Amino acid sequence: MECWFRLVRYPNKMVLPTPEGVDLRAINYRASDGLLLDGFLAYPSGKRPTSETGVVFVHGTRGNALVGAGFLGQNLARYGYTTLSINMRSSGISYEVSVFEDVSKDLAGVVKYLSSLGVRKIVLLGHSLGSTDVVYYATTENDPLVKALILSGAPADIKGRAVDDFKTVDPKAPRKEYNSFVAKAKLLVKQGKGETLLIAPTSGGHGQMPISAESFLSYRGPDSKCSGLAWIATVKVPLFFLIHGRPDRGVTPQDSEALIREAKAASRVDKHVIKDADHFYTGHEEEASKAVADWLSRVGLNP
């Protein structure tokens, strides 16, 4: 019971109030395969919900539109941006039965929705797993409406660190435990039981996490595509890294530095480190929001 209570509280941060001067409206959008999803549109009070540049906030593992670093979407609206913080098919506990590659369908749908409002330039702001999501989308879809990526609290290689997670099972033989887990998951998928929930170890103090056999293979299996390092080298648009200086939730500043070293095709790469911040910038929300807004202005992506 104690373990389950810890899981349903993830991520461990309360939703912050909507800032003064910002209107927040719940919306529905459709993924490219027709699935109906939702999110929260934020924009300056008294104005139309559109701007020259719009920002999409993409949450992390088991997150949703408003928790964790979700404050970034609403705070950027104070700077004049229309922002859309989205819930995807992988939001909350739905992550347990989701497939990584489906993020492209969800992001294609939200880009289309923002475009329908008159937004001409779109910036994808991914936090944690969301940073991997937006890099994957940008490189595989080459969407001309996406003009920049912002990677917040970015893990370098979720797939690659999966083996290390099994050190909590056997510190001396994590690879053996990982291979055994993968074999079990593959067998379940082969038997048509890919939705069967397994209990997988995770890093960063998360404890154990329920996840289906199919989902585990999609996010953490040996053939998974869930790795920022696997895709970052082909990103061509400007990149901004928002980095928390304190190792937290299994993500360290070195993760971002590893991604920066490989981002060789991007038209420009910039970063901002918040020295004592945790994974959700607790107590540093204003600095994090201003750093993003200032960078957008510097690269000419004004509201």
Buried (B, 14 or more C-beta within 10 A) or exposed (E): EEEEEBBEEBBBBEEEEBBEEBBBEEBEBBBBEEBEBBBBBBBBEEEEBBBBBBBBBBBBBBBBBBBBBBBBBBBBBBBBBBBBBBBBBBBBEBBBBBBBEBBBBBBBBBBBBBBEBEBEBBBBBBBBBBBBBBBBBBBBBEBEEBBBBBBBBBBBBBBBBBBBBBBBBEEEEBEEBBBBBBEBBBEBBEEEEBEBBBEBBBBBEBBBBBBBBBBBBBBBBEEBBBBBBBBBBBBEBBBBBBBBBEBBBBBBBEBBBBBBEBBEEBEEBBBBBBEEBBBBBBEBBEBBBBBBBEBBEEBEBBB
